[in-house]
Amino acid sequence: MDKSVIPFDWTRLLLGEPPVGFLWEIVLRVVLIYGFALLMMQLMGKRARTQMNPLEFLVIIALGSATGDVMFYPEVPLAYAALVVAMLVLIGALVARVEARSERFRSLLESEPTVLIADGKLLSHKLVSERISRGELFSQLREAGVEHLGQVRVAILELSGRISVFKYPEGQERQGESVMPESVRATARAPGGEAGRPGWH
């Protein structure tokens, strides 16, 4: 340990080594970087605020790193962060232009939606390849009003990460595995519950 460091120095712990006045500089840095980053996001267009391909996602992560350090490290000048952010946005714009002109390049950046359930049958190998747990899938199915897989004609994992669920018309459902938690199924099987409800396995 550096002998110049005094343990439990609350001034150092709470305010750091720079003078207290640097806190006001941090406020200014945050305001300036926030405004600059907001401007850059506007230049990136609406797509930057919705669906992103992997390269665009990396740009967003890099933007966070570039803008984070400059906000509170006194030795990092604002110009460095501005240059990094501007270059990232420029690279993103170039990639978007190439992507718009090249189908082959676009296929390298974007994957295809994945069918997770077809005709009421769970495609387990798709869950493995997409690294989605049954619990996560069942949770989203419940949010879509699904009680058992027999109600689902097809469920598709979209590029956004959400799951689109298309159900059979009422009365055309099939038998299928329940997506309800065990506690709910136990309640349904209890006397006075809903034992024998169609599709609840």
C-alpha positions as CSV (number, residue, x, y, z in Angstrom):
1,M,0.0,0.0,0.0
2,D,1.2,3.5,-0.8
3,K,2.3,5.1,2.5
4,S,0.9,8.4,1.3
5,V,-2.6,6.9,1.4
6,I,-4.3,7.4,4.7
7,P,-6.8,4.6,5.4
8,F,-10.4,5.7,6.1
9,D,-9.7,9.2,4.8
10,W,-13.4,10.2,4.3
11,T,-12.5,13.3,2.2
12,R,-10.6,11.1,-0.2
13,L,-13.2,8.3,-0.2
14,L,-16.1,10.6,-0.9
15,L,-14.6,13.5,-2.9
16,G,-11.4,12.0,-4.3
17,E,-8.0,13.7,-4.8
18,P,-9.0,16.7,-7.1
19,P,-10.3,19.8,-5.4
20,V,-13.9,20.1,-4.4
21,G,-14.4,22.6,-7.2
22,F,-13.9,19.8,-9.7
23,L,-17.4,18.5,-8.9
24,W,-18.8,21.5,-10.7
25,E,-16.6,20.7,-13.7
26,I,-18.1,17.1,-13.6
27,V,-21.6,18.7,-13.8
28,L,-20.5,20.7,-16.9
29,R,-18.8,17.7,-18.5
30,V,-22.0,15.5,-18.0
31,V,-24.2,18.2,-19.6
32,L,-21.9,18.8,-22.5
33,I,-21.3,15.1,-23.2
34,Y,-25.0,14.3,-22.8
35,G,-25.9,17.0,-25.3
36,F,-23.3,15.9,-27.8
37,A,-24.2,12.2,-27.5
38,L,-27.9,13.1,-28.0
39,L,-27.0,15.0,-31.1
40,M,-25.0,12.1,-32.5
41,M,-27.9,9.7,-31.7
42,Q,-30.2,12.0,-33.7
43,L,-27.8,11.8,-36.6
44,M,-27.8,8.0,-36.4
45,G,-31.5,8.1,-37.1
46,K,-34.6,6.2,-35.7
47,R,-33.0,2.8,-36.2
48,A,-30.4,3.5,-33.5
49,R,-33.3,3.9,-31.1
50,T,-35.1,0.6,-32.1
51,Q,-33.7,-2.5,-33.7
52,M,-29.9,-2.7,-33.9
53,N,-27.7,-5.1,-35.8
54,P,-24.6,-6.5,-34.0
55,L,-22.3,-3.7,-35.2
56,E,-24.7,-1.0,-34.2
57,F,-25.0,-2.6,-30.8
58,L,-21.2,-2.5,-30.4
59,V,-21.3,1.2,-31.4
60,I,-23.7,1.9,-28.5
61,I,-21.5,0.0,-26.0
62,A,-18.4,1.9,-27.2
63,L,-20.4,5.2,-26.9
64,G,-21.1,4.4,-23.3
65,S,-17.4,3.8,-22.6
66,A,-16.2,6.8,-24.5
67,T,-18.6,9.2,-22.8
68,G,-18.4,7.6,-19.3
69,D,-14.7,8.1,-18.7
70,V,-14.6,11.8,-19.8
71,M,-17.3,12.7,-17.4
72,F,-15.3,12.3,-14.2
73,Y,-11.6,11.8,-15.1
74,P,-9.9,15.2,-15.0
75,E,-7.0,14.0,-17.2
76,V,-9.3,13.1,-20.1
77,P,-10.2,16.2,-22.2
78,L,-13.6,16.6,-23.8
79,A,-12.1,16.7,-27.2
80,Y,-11.0,13.1,-26.9
81,A,-14.5,11.9,-26.2
82,A,-16.0,14.1,-28.9
83,L,-13.6,12.6,-31.5
84,V,-14.3,9.0,-30.4
85,V,-18.1,9.6,-30.5
86,A,-17.9,11.3,-33.9
87,M,-15.8,8.5,-35.4
88,L,-18.1,5.8,-34.1
89,V,-21.1,7.6,-35.6
90,L,-19.2,8.0,-38.9
91,I,-18.3,4.3,-39.0
92,G,-21.9,3.5,-38.2
93,A,-23.2,5.7,-41.0
94,L,-20.7,4.1,-43.5
95,V,-21.8,0.6,-42.4
96,A,-25.5,1.5,-42.8
97,R,-24.8,2.8,-46.3
98,V,-22.9,-0.4,-47.4
99,E,-25.6,-2.5,-45.7
100,A,-28.3,-0.7,-47.7
101,R,-26.5,-1.4,-51.0
102,S,-25.3,-5.0,-50.4
103,E,-27.7,-7.9,-49.7
104,R,-24.7,-10.1,-48.9
105,F,-23.2,-7.7,-46.4
106,R,-26.6,-7.2,-44.8
107,S,-27.0,-11.0,-44.4
108,L,-23.7,-11.0,-42.5
109,L,-25.0,-8.5,-40.0
110,E,-28.5,-9.6,-39.5
111,S,-29.8,-13.0,-38.5
112,E,-33.2,-14.5,-39.4
113,P,-36.2,-14.8,-37.0
114,T,-36.3,-18.3,-35.4
115,V,-39.4,-20.5,-35.0
116,L,-39.5,-21.8,-31.5
117,I,-43.0,-23.5,-31.5
118,A,-44.7,-25.0,-34.5
119,D,-48.2,-26.6,-34.4
120,G,-48.2,-26.7,-30.6
121,K,-44.8,-28.5,-30.5
122,L,-41.8,-27.0,-28.7
123,L,-38.7,-27.1,-30.8
124,S,-36.2,-27.7,-28.1
125,H,-33.1,-27.7,-30.3
126,K,-34.1,-24.1,-31.4
127,L,-34.1,-23.1,-27.7
128,V,-30.6,-24.5,-27.3
129,S,-29.2,-22.8,-30.4
130,E,-30.8,-19.4,-29.4
131,R,-29.8,-19.8,-25.8
132,I,-33.3,-19.3,-24.5
133,S,-34.5,-21.2,-21.4
134,R,-37.9,-22.8,-21.2
135,G,-38.8,-20.6,-18.3
136,E,-38.1,-17.4,-20.3
137,L,-40.1,-18.7,-23.2
138,F,-43.0,-19.8,-21.0
139,S,-43.0,-16.4,-19.3
140,Q,-43.5,-14.6,-22.6
141,L,-46.1,-17.0,-23.7
142,R,-48.1,-16.3,-20.5
143,E,-47.8,-12.6,-21.2
144,A,-49.4,-13.3,-24.6
145,G,-52.3,-15.1,-22.8
146,V,-51.2,-18.6,-23.5
147,E,-51.9,-21.4,-21.0
148,H,-50.6,-24.4,-22.8
149,L,-48.6,-25.1,-26.0
150,G,-51.6,-26.6,-27.7
151,Q,-52.9,-23.1,-28.1
152,V,-49.9,-21.9,-30.1
153,R,-49.9,-22.3,-33.9
154,V,-46.4,-20.8,-34.2
155,A,-44.1,-18.7,-31.9
156,I,-41.3,-16.8,-33.5
157,L,-38.2,-15.3,-31.9
158,E,-37.9,-11.9,-33.6
159,L,-34.6,-10.0,-34.2
160,S,-35.6,-7.6,-31.4
161,G,-35.5,-10.4,-28.9
162,R,-39.3,-10.5,-28.4
163,I,-41.4,-13.5,-29.2
164,S,-44.3,-13.2,-31.6
165,V,-47.1,-15.6,-30.7
166,F,-49.8,-16.7,-33.2
167,K,-52.6,-18.8,-31.6
168,Y,-55.1,-21.2,-33.0
169,P,-58.7,-19.9,-33.2
170,E,-60.7,-20.7,-30.1
171,G,-62.1,-24.2,-30.3
172,Q,-59.2,-25.4,-32.5
173,E,-56.6,-25.8,-29.8
174,R,-54.7,-29.0,-29.4
175,Q,-53.4,-30.9,-26.4
176,G,-50.1,-29.4,-25.2
177,E,-47.7,-28.9,-22.3
178,S,-48.8,-26.3,-19.8
179,V,-46.8,-23.1,-19.5
180,M,-48.2,-22.3,-16.1
181,P,-46.0,-22.4,-13.0
182,E,-46.3,-25.6,-11.0
183,S,-47.9,-23.7,-8.1
184,V,-50.7,-22.7,-10.4
185,R,-51.2,-26.2,-11.8
186,A,-51.2,-27.6,-8.2
187,T,-54.0,-25.1,-7.4
188,A,-56.0,-26.2,-10.5
189,R,-55.6,-29.9,-9.5
190,A,-56.8,-29.2,-5.9
191,P,-60.4,-29.9,-4.9
192,G,-62.6,-27.1,-6.2
193,G,-59.8,-26.2,-8.7
194,E,-59.9,-26.6,-12.5
195,A,-58.7,-30.2,-12.7
196,G,-59.1,-31.7,-16.1
197,R,-58.7,-28.4,-17.9
198,P,-58.0,-29.1,-21.6
199,G,-54.3,-29.1,-22.5
200,W,-53.0,-28.8,-19.0
201,H,-50.4,-31.6,-18.7
